[in-house]
Amino acid sequence: MLGSDLLLKLSAEHEVIGMDKEEIDIVSAKECKNAIKETAPDIVINAAAYTNTDGCETARKECFAVNADAVKNIAESCQSKKIHIIHFSTDYVFDGNAKQPYKEDDKCNPINVYGESKLVGESYLQSLSDNYLLIRTSWLYGIKGKNFVQAIMEKAKAKNFIDDTMVKAKATANKPSTISVVDDQIGSPTYTKDLAAAIALLIEKNAKGIFHVTNRGSCTWHQFAMKILQESGFDNVEVRPIKSDQLQRPAKRPAYSILSMQKFIQTTGKIMQPWQLALQDYLKGYKL
């Protein structure tokens, strides 16, 4: 999802070699070293992750292999030639107890296995490289890949769908469908196309270190779902707010995970577009 938008955006100004999981297994240190040796890149971007937050709770070994060990493999492969590494992390490295947007140097304290694995990946990167760009972002959606926007729209169309996202949905033949979405988690939805453009800016500025990058503004999952349905014309669908514990998901989520964008703004001189406009852009190219 993110990789495809990065490839499209960066190819305009750079020679980009894309490798998907069919071409490289980043869990293999040998394959990482061979890929670096064969391509001799100036920059390596790791857009891969094990992102099934609930699945991570029971698949801990696989989760850490992709989100932590693979980062170690990449960093070690780039170490001798000091190759610039761009890596993506998550708002879930924080516990959600803050009252104001998280800054890059705020203390991390993940409350689920996914967040733990991503934080270990961050630690590997920072200890093995002094030439890195670590991007923390949140609530990603894009044209390619499973995401919340897609799930909401599919539920609205199906009217009787239940799955493992932040959502429950049900309907009867005689009543409008209802979708229940959690309203006690707040964050910043981020369109992968906008994130890819932000990365291009940071590369242009030769930025290094940790940066928080999301679309501007924040909302709850419930507010996000309502906006998705409003913008896509599903006016007959009722969206009911529920609490996280009603979903009974294996993994806890931070209640508050807004990321401060001040460092990005100061470095690039740019601001990200509001999440509402980003959603409109996404829906223009979306086909249900």
TAFENGI-V61671 format. One record per residue. N is the residue number from 1. PSI is psi in radians with two decimals (* if undefined). OMEGA is omega in radians with two decimals (* if undefined). Layout:
# TAFENGI-V61671
N PSI OMEGA
N PSI OMEGA
This chain:
# TAFENGI-V61671
1 -0.97 3.10
2 -0.73 -3.10
3 -0.71 -3.12
4 -0.66 3.11
5 -0.62 3.06
6 -0.77 3.14
7 -0.78 -3.12
8 -0.80 -3.09
9 -0.82 -3.02
10 -0.38 -3.12
11 -0.34 3.14
12 -0.53 -3.06
13 -0.21 -3.03
14 2.75 2.93
15 2.03 -3.04
16 2.24 3.08
17 1.96 -3.13
18 2.33 3.08
19 2.07 3.07
20 -3.14 -3.04
21 -0.31 3.07
22 -0.45 -3.11
23 -0.46 -3.09
24 2.41 3.02
25 1.78 -3.05
26 -0.19 3.05
27 -0.33 3.11
28 2.04 3.12
29 -0.66 -3.13
30 -0.77 -3.13
31 -0.62 3.09
32 -0.81 3.13
33 -0.73 3.13
34 -0.70 -3.14
35 -0.73 3.12
36 -0.73 -3.13
37 -0.73 -3.08
38 -0.62 -3.05
39 -0.38 -3.13
40 1.04 -3.05
41 2.77 2.98
42 -0.59 -3.12
43 2.42 3.01
44 2.20 3.11
45 2.14 3.10
46 1.80 3.12
47 0.21 -3.11
48 2.55 3.09
49 2.71 2.96
50 1.83 -2.92
51 0.07 3.10
52 1.65 -3.01
53 -0.79 3.12
54 -0.70 3.14
55 -0.55 3.13
56 -0.51 -3.10
57 -0.56 -3.14
58 -0.35 3.12
59 0.90 -3.04
60 -0.75 -3.09
61 -0.83 3.14
62 -0.71 3.12
63 -0.87 -3.13
64 -0.54 3.12
65 -0.77 -3.10
66 -0.77 -3.00
67 -0.30 -3.11
68 -1.08 -3.08
69 -0.68 -3.14
70 -0.61 3.09
71 -0.69 3.07
72 -0.78 3.13
73 -0.78 -3.13
74 -0.81 -3.12
75 -0.74 3.12
76 -0.62 -3.14
77 -0.47 -3.11
78 -0.14 -2.93
79 -0.85 -3.02
80 -0.61 -3.14
81 0.11 3.11
82 0.76 -3.14
83 2.40 3.14
84 2.24 -3.13
85 2.30 3.01
86 2.17 -3.06
87 2.60 -3.08
88 2.30 3.07
89 -2.78 -2.87
90 2.74 3.00
91 -0.31 -3.10
92 0.04 2.99
93 -0.17 3.11
94 2.75 -3.05
95 -0.17 3.08
96 0.20 -3.12
97 -0.02 -3.10
98 2.81 3.09
99 -0.06 3.10
100 2.79 -3.05
101 2.41 -3.13
102 2.30 3.04
103 2.90 -3.04
104 -0.55 -3.09
105 0.17 3.07
106 2.67 -3.09
107 2.32 3.09
108 2.52 3.14
109 1.29 -3.07
110 2.59 -3.11
111 0.15 3.04
112 2.94 -3.07
113 -0.68 3.10
114 -0.87 3.12
115 -0.69 3.10
116 -0.81 -3.09
117 -0.68 3.13
118 -0.60 3.11
119 -0.68 3.07
120 -0.70 3.07
121 -0.74 3.07
122 -0.78 -3.10
123 -0.73 3.08
124 -0.81 -3.11
125 -0.80 -3.07
126 -0.54 -3.12
127 -0.42 -3.04
128 -0.16 -3.12
129 2.52 2.99
130 0.28 -3.12
131 1.18 -3.06
132 2.78 3.00
133 1.95 -3.09
134 2.01 -3.07
135 2.07 2.97
136 2.30 -3.12
137 -3.08 -3.04
138 2.66 2.96
139 0.93 -3.05
140 2.49 2.95
141 2.66 -3.12
142 3.06 -3.06
143 -0.69 -3.12
144 2.23 3.09
145 2.65 3.14
146 2.36 -3.14
147 3.01 -3.05
148 -0.75 -3.12
149 -0.82 3.11
150 -0.77 -3.12
151 -0.76 -3.14
152 -0.78 -3.11
153 -0.63 3.10
154 -0.66 3.09
155 -0.74 3.13
156 -0.62 3.14
157 -0.74 -3.09
158 -0.62 3.09
159 0.06 3.12
160 0.68 -2.96
161 2.42 2.99
162 2.28 3.08
163 -2.81 -2.95
164 0.40 3.07
165 -2.76 3.12
166 0.32 -2.87
167 2.56 2.88
168 2.52 3.12
169 2.54 3.07
170 2.76 3.13
171 2.83 3.00
172 2.97 -3.09
173 -0.50 -3.02
174 -0.08 -3.08
175 2.67 3.06
176 2.62 3.12
177 2.66 3.05
178 2.45 3.07
179 2.16 3.12
180 2.22 -3.04
181 2.47 -3.08
182 2.46 -3.14
183 0.24 -3.13
184 0.37 2.99
185 2.29 -3.10
186 2.36 -3.13
187 -2.86 -3.08
188 1.86 3.05
189 2.44 -3.05
190 2.15 3.14
191 2.21 -3.06
192 -0.51 3.10
193 -0.71 3.10
194 -0.65 3.11
195 -0.72 3.11
196 -0.69 3.11
197 -0.64 3.10
198 -0.67 3.11
199 -0.70 3.09
200 -0.70 3.10
201 -0.77 -3.12
202 -0.61 3.06
203 -0.76 3.12
204 -0.62 3.14
205 0.00 -3.09
206 0.72 -3.09
207 2.53 3.10
208 2.79 3.14
209 -2.78 -3.10
210 2.35 3.07
211 2.43 2.99
212 2.23 -3.11
213 2.03 3.06
214 2.94 2.94
215 2.75 -3.04
216 2.54 3.10
217 3.08 -3.10
218 2.90 3.13
219 2.99 2.98
220 2.91 3.05
221 -0.64 3.13
222 -0.80 3.11
223 -0.67 3.11
224 -0.80 -3.14
225 -0.74 3.12
226 -0.72 3.14
227 -0.69 3.11
228 -0.85 -3.11
229 -0.66 3.10
230 -0.81 -3.08
231 -0.45 -3.09
232 0.06 3.00
233 0.26 3.11
234 1.20 -3.05
235 -0.27 -3.09
236 0.07 -3.09
237 2.21 3.10
238 2.31 3.12
239 2.00 -3.11
240 2.34 3.10
241 2.40 3.04
242 2.95 3.12
243 2.71 -3.06
244 -0.67 -3.09
245 -0.30 3.09
246 -0.38 3.12
247 -0.44 3.14
248 0.85 3.10
249 2.62 -3.12
250 -0.64 -3.05
251 2.37 3.01
252 2.61 3.05
253 2.55 3.06
254 2.37 -3.14
255 -0.49 -3.10
256 2.05 -3.12
257 0.69 3.08
258 2.34 -3.11
259 2.33 3.11
260 2.36 -3.12
261 0.16 -3.03
262 -0.73 -3.12
263 -0.74 3.11
264 -0.79 -3.12
265 -0.78 3.14
266 -0.61 -3.09
267 -0.71 -3.03
268 -0.37 -3.04
269 0.20 -3.11
270 2.73 3.00
271 2.57 3.11
272 2.63 3.11
273 2.69 3.14
274 2.61 -3.09
275 -0.52 3.14
276 -0.73 3.11
277 -0.63 3.10
278 -0.71 3.10
279 -0.76 3.10
280 -0.74 3.11
281 -0.75 3.14
282 -0.79 -3.05
283 -0.42 3.09
284 -0.59 -3.10
285 0.14 -3.06
286 2.37 3.07
287 2.11 -3.13
288 * *
